[in-house]
């Protein structure tokens, strides 16, 4: 089972972490994440996957970037129990 998470990323931030929820370009709610790595050669994307995996309590290999490699708005698949992941994700957005 898996869960798909829409995120909005701030690369080159002073501190990495979850910043809350923000509306996307189409009004869809996105989980806002900040990473300290620059968007060079996929370093920020890798940092996003590691950060999300850490916050959701899964292995980094359970997170896969589905869309948005060159964009701040990304779609990520997280493998695991959807119920557990949904509860952890809801707690992150607070």
PyMOL commands that place a pseudoatom at each C-alpha (Angstrom):
pseudoatom trace, name=CA, resn=UNK, resi=1, chain=A, elem=C, hetatm=0, pos=[0.000, 0.000, 0.000]
pseudoatom trace, name=CA, resn=UNK, resi=2, chain=A, elem=C, hetatm=0, pos=[1.089, 3.583, -0.452]
pseudoatom trace, name=CA, resn=UNK, resi=3, chain=A, elem=C, hetatm=0, pos=[0.133, 7.197, 0.015]
pseudoatom trace, name=CA, resn=UNK, resi=4, chain=A, elem=C, hetatm=0, pos=[0.704, 10.062, -2.419]
pseudoatom trace, name=CA, resn=UNK, resi=5, chain=A, elem=C, hetatm=0, pos=[1.851, 13.356, -0.886]
pseudoatom trace, name=CA, resn=UNK, resi=6, chain=A, elem=C, hetatm=0, pos=[1.886, 16.726, -2.649]
pseudoatom trace, name=CA, resn=UNK, resi=7, chain=A, elem=C, hetatm=0, pos=[4.616, 19.022, -1.330]
pseudoatom trace, name=CA, resn=UNK, resi=8, chain=A, elem=C, hetatm=0, pos=[5.939, 22.515, -1.925]
pseudoatom trace, name=CA, resn=UNK, resi=9, chain=A, elem=C, hetatm=0, pos=[9.671, 22.815, -1.324]
pseudoatom trace, name=CA, resn=UNK, resi=10, chain=A, elem=C, hetatm=0, pos=[11.916, 25.695, -0.324]
pseudoatom trace, name=CA, resn=UNK, resi=11, chain=A, elem=C, hetatm=0, pos=[15.506, 24.755, -1.231]
pseudoatom trace, name=CA, resn=UNK, resi=12, chain=A, elem=C, hetatm=0, pos=[18.566, 26.460, 0.267]
pseudoatom trace, name=CA, resn=UNK, resi=13, chain=A, elem=C, hetatm=0, pos=[16.680, 27.252, 3.468]
pseudoatom trace, name=CA, resn=UNK, resi=14, chain=A, elem=C, hetatm=0, pos=[18.514, 28.160, 6.646]
pseudoatom trace, name=CA, resn=UNK, resi=15, chain=A, elem=C, hetatm=0, pos=[16.935, 25.194, 8.479]
pseudoatom trace, name=CA, resn=UNK, resi=16, chain=A, elem=C, hetatm=0, pos=[15.311, 22.009, 7.214]
pseudoatom trace, name=CA, resn=UNK, resi=17, chain=A, elem=C, hetatm=0, pos=[11.852, 21.068, 8.388]
pseudoatom trace, name=CA, resn=UNK, resi=18, chain=A, elem=C, hetatm=0, pos=[8.104, 21.000, 7.893]
pseudoatom trace, name=CA, resn=UNK, resi=19, chain=A, elem=C, hetatm=0, pos=[6.582, 24.471, 7.553]
pseudoatom trace, name=CA, resn=UNK, resi=20, chain=A, elem=C, hetatm=0, pos=[2.875, 23.576, 7.507]
pseudoatom trace, name=CA, resn=UNK, resi=21, chain=A, elem=C, hetatm=0, pos=[0.306, 23.578, 4.720]
pseudoatom trace, name=CA, resn=UNK, resi=22, chain=A, elem=C, hetatm=0, pos=[0.101, 25.978, 1.748]
pseudoatom trace, name=CA, resn=UNK, resi=23, chain=A, elem=C, hetatm=0, pos=[-2.169, 26.165, -1.297]
pseudoatom trace, name=CA, resn=UNK, resi=24, chain=A, elem=C, hetatm=0, pos=[-0.654, 25.021, -4.583]
pseudoatom trace, name=CA, resn=UNK, resi=25, chain=A, elem=C, hetatm=0, pos=[-0.994, 26.718, -7.966]
pseudoatom trace, name=CA, resn=UNK, resi=26, chain=A, elem=C, hetatm=0, pos=[-4.366, 25.013, -8.469]
pseudoatom trace, name=CA, resn=UNK, resi=27, chain=A, elem=C, hetatm=0, pos=[-5.525, 25.554, -4.879]
pseudoatom trace, name=CA, resn=UNK, resi=28, chain=A, elem=C, hetatm=0, pos=[-4.711, 22.008, -3.739]
pseudoatom trace, name=CA, resn=UNK, resi=29, chain=A, elem=C, hetatm=0, pos=[-3.250, 21.908, -0.215]
pseudoatom trace, name=CA, resn=UNK, resi=30, chain=A, elem=C, hetatm=0, pos=[0.463, 21.096, -0.209]
pseudoatom trace, name=CA, resn=UNK, resi=31, chain=A, elem=C, hetatm=0, pos=[2.747, 20.117, 2.648]
pseudoatom trace, name=CA, resn=UNK, resi=32, chain=A, elem=C, hetatm=0, pos=[5.437, 22.817, 2.841]
pseudoatom trace, name=CA, resn=UNK, resi=33, chain=A, elem=C, hetatm=0, pos=[8.972, 21.525, 3.356]
pseudoatom trace, name=CA, resn=UNK, resi=34, chain=A, elem=C, hetatm=0, pos=[12.281, 23.368, 3.644]
pseudoatom trace, name=CA, resn=UNK, resi=35, chain=A, elem=C, hetatm=0, pos=[15.649, 21.766, 2.902]
pseudoatom trace, name=CA, resn=UNK, resi=36, chain=A, elem=C, hetatm=0, pos=[19.108, 23.265, 3.214]
pseudoatom trace, name=CA, resn=UNK, resi=37, chain=A, elem=C, hetatm=0, pos=[20.483, 21.727, 0.023]
pseudoatom trace, name=CA, resn=UNK, resi=38, chain=A, elem=C, hetatm=0, pos=[20.489, 23.690, -3.265]
pseudoatom trace, name=CA, resn=UNK, resi=39, chain=A, elem=C, hetatm=0, pos=[18.508, 22.442, -6.267]
pseudoatom trace, name=CA, resn=UNK, resi=40, chain=A, elem=C, hetatm=0, pos=[21.718, 21.369, -8.034]
pseudoatom trace, name=CA, resn=UNK, resi=41, chain=A, elem=C, hetatm=0, pos=[21.931, 17.899, -9.596]
pseudoatom trace, name=CA, resn=UNK, resi=42, chain=A, elem=C, hetatm=0, pos=[18.927, 16.614, -7.637]
pseudoatom trace, name=CA, resn=UNK, resi=43, chain=A, elem=C, hetatm=0, pos=[20.442, 17.290, -4.211]
pseudoatom trace, name=CA, resn=UNK, resi=44, chain=A, elem=C, hetatm=0, pos=[17.344, 19.132, -2.972]
pseudoatom trace, name=CA, resn=UNK, resi=45, chain=A, elem=C, hetatm=0, pos=[15.073, 16.360, -4.268]
pseudoatom trace, name=CA, resn=UNK, resi=46, chain=A, elem=C, hetatm=0, pos=[17.098, 13.751, -2.379]
pseudoatom trace, name=CA, resn=UNK, resi=47, chain=A, elem=C, hetatm=0, pos=[16.930, 15.893, 0.763]
pseudoatom trace, name=CA, resn=UNK, resi=48, chain=A, elem=C, hetatm=0, pos=[13.153, 16.220, 0.402]
pseudoatom trace, name=CA, resn=UNK, resi=49, chain=A, elem=C, hetatm=0, pos=[12.734, 12.451, 0.190]
pseudoatom trace, name=CA, resn=UNK, resi=50, chain=A, elem=C, hetatm=0, pos=[14.962, 11.904, 3.233]
pseudoatom trace, name=CA, resn=UNK, resi=51, chain=A, elem=C, hetatm=0, pos=[13.153, 14.608, 5.251]
pseudoatom trace, name=CA, resn=UNK, resi=52, chain=A, elem=C, hetatm=0, pos=[9.698, 13.264, 4.421]
pseudoatom trace, name=CA, resn=UNK, resi=53, chain=A, elem=C, hetatm=0, pos=[10.770, 9.692, 5.175]
pseudoatom trace, name=CA, resn=UNK, resi=54, chain=A, elem=C, hetatm=0, pos=[12.184, 10.780, 8.522]
pseudoatom trace, name=CA, resn=UNK, resi=55, chain=A, elem=C, hetatm=0, pos=[9.060, 12.701, 9.523]
pseudoatom trace, name=CA, resn=UNK, resi=56, chain=A, elem=C, hetatm=0, pos=[6.745, 9.868, 8.465]
pseudoatom trace, name=CA, resn=UNK, resi=57, chain=A, elem=C, hetatm=0, pos=[8.853, 7.176, 10.132]
pseudoatom trace, name=CA, resn=UNK, resi=58, chain=A, elem=C, hetatm=0, pos=[9.675, 5.171, 7.023]
pseudoatom trace, name=CA, resn=UNK, resi=59, chain=A, elem=C, hetatm=0, pos=[12.903, 4.237, 5.274]
pseudoatom trace, name=CA, resn=UNK, resi=60, chain=A, elem=C, hetatm=0, pos=[14.117, 6.731, 2.636]
pseudoatom trace, name=CA, resn=UNK, resi=61, chain=A, elem=C, hetatm=0, pos=[13.754, 3.960, 0.042]
pseudoatom trace, name=CA, resn=UNK, resi=62, chain=A, elem=C, hetatm=0, pos=[9.987, 3.985, 0.712]
pseudoatom trace, name=CA, resn=UNK, resi=63, chain=A, elem=C, hetatm=0, pos=[9.720, 7.480, -0.833]
pseudoatom trace, name=CA, resn=UNK, resi=64, chain=A, elem=C, hetatm=0, pos=[9.669, 7.945, -4.597]
pseudoatom trace, name=CA, resn=UNK, resi=65, chain=A, elem=C, hetatm=0, pos=[9.501, 11.234, -6.503]
pseudoatom trace, name=CA, resn=UNK, resi=66, chain=A, elem=C, hetatm=0, pos=[6.655, 10.833, -9.020]
pseudoatom trace, name=CA, resn=UNK, resi=67, chain=A, elem=C, hetatm=0, pos=[6.486, 14.340, -10.464]
pseudoatom trace, name=CA, resn=UNK, resi=68, chain=A, elem=C, hetatm=0, pos=[8.178, 17.726, -10.126]
pseudoatom trace, name=CA, resn=UNK, resi=69, chain=A, elem=C, hetatm=0, pos=[11.908, 16.981, -10.225]
pseudoatom trace, name=CA, resn=UNK, resi=70, chain=A, elem=C, hetatm=0, pos=[12.585, 20.491, -11.584]
pseudoatom trace, name=CA, resn=UNK, resi=71, chain=A, elem=C, hetatm=0, pos=[9.782, 22.276, -9.737]
pseudoatom trace, name=CA, resn=UNK, resi=72, chain=A, elem=C, hetatm=0, pos=[9.111, 23.446, -6.202]
pseudoatom trace, name=CA, resn=UNK, resi=73, chain=A, elem=C, hetatm=0, pos=[5.797, 21.560, -6.258]
pseudoatom trace, name=CA, resn=UNK, resi=74, chain=A, elem=C, hetatm=0, pos=[6.342, 17.804, -6.165]
pseudoatom trace, name=CA, resn=UNK, resi=75, chain=A, elem=C, hetatm=0, pos=[4.304, 14.630, -5.925]
pseudoatom trace, name=CA, resn=UNK, resi=76, chain=A, elem=C, hetatm=0, pos=[5.832, 11.871, -3.802]
pseudoatom trace, name=CA, resn=UNK, resi=77, chain=A, elem=C, hetatm=0, pos=[4.686, 8.284, -3.285]
pseudoatom trace, name=CA, resn=UNK, resi=78, chain=A, elem=C, hetatm=0, pos=[5.333, 6.878, 0.187]
pseudoatom trace, name=CA, resn=UNK, resi=79, chain=A, elem=C, hetatm=0, pos=[5.118, 3.098, 0.539]
pseudoatom trace, name=CA, resn=UNK, resi=80, chain=A, elem=C, hetatm=0, pos=[3.665, 1.745, 3.766]
pseudoatom trace, name=CA, resn=UNK, resi=81, chain=A, elem=C, hetatm=0, pos=[0.369, 1.360, 5.600]
pseudoatom trace, name=CA, resn=UNK, resi=82, chain=A, elem=C, hetatm=0, pos=[-1.886, 4.114, 4.234]
pseudoatom trace, name=CA, resn=UNK, resi=83, chain=A, elem=C, hetatm=0, pos=[-3.800, 4.536, 7.496]
pseudoatom trace, name=CA, resn=UNK, resi=84, chain=A, elem=C, hetatm=0, pos=[-0.680, 4.981, 9.594]
pseudoatom trace, name=CA, resn=UNK, resi=85, chain=A, elem=C, hetatm=0, pos=[0.925, 7.278, 7.026]
pseudoatom trace, name=CA, resn=UNK, resi=86, chain=A, elem=C, hetatm=0, pos=[-2.237, 9.401, 6.770]
pseudoatom trace, name=CA, resn=UNK, resi=87, chain=A, elem=C, hetatm=0, pos=[-2.321, 9.893, 10.539]
pseudoatom trace, name=CA, resn=UNK, resi=88, chain=A, elem=C, hetatm=0, pos=[1.366, 10.852, 10.637]
pseudoatom trace, name=CA, resn=UNK, resi=89, chain=A, elem=C, hetatm=0, pos=[0.895, 13.198, 7.686]
pseudoatom trace, name=CA, resn=UNK, resi=90, chain=A, elem=C, hetatm=0, pos=[-2.070, 14.907, 9.354]
pseudoatom trace, name=CA, resn=UNK, resi=91, chain=A, elem=C, hetatm=0, pos=[0.059, 15.475, 12.446]
pseudoatom trace, name=CA, resn=UNK, resi=92, chain=A, elem=C, hetatm=0, pos=[2.786, 17.086, 10.316]
pseudoatom trace, name=CA, resn=UNK, resi=93, chain=A, elem=C, hetatm=0, pos=[0.393, 19.613, 8.802]
pseudoatom trace, name=CA, resn=UNK, resi=94, chain=A, elem=C, hetatm=0, pos=[-0.562, 21.102, 12.174]
for i in range(1, 94): cmd.bond("trace and resi %d" % i, "trace and resi %d" % (i + 1))
show_as sticks, trace
zoom trace
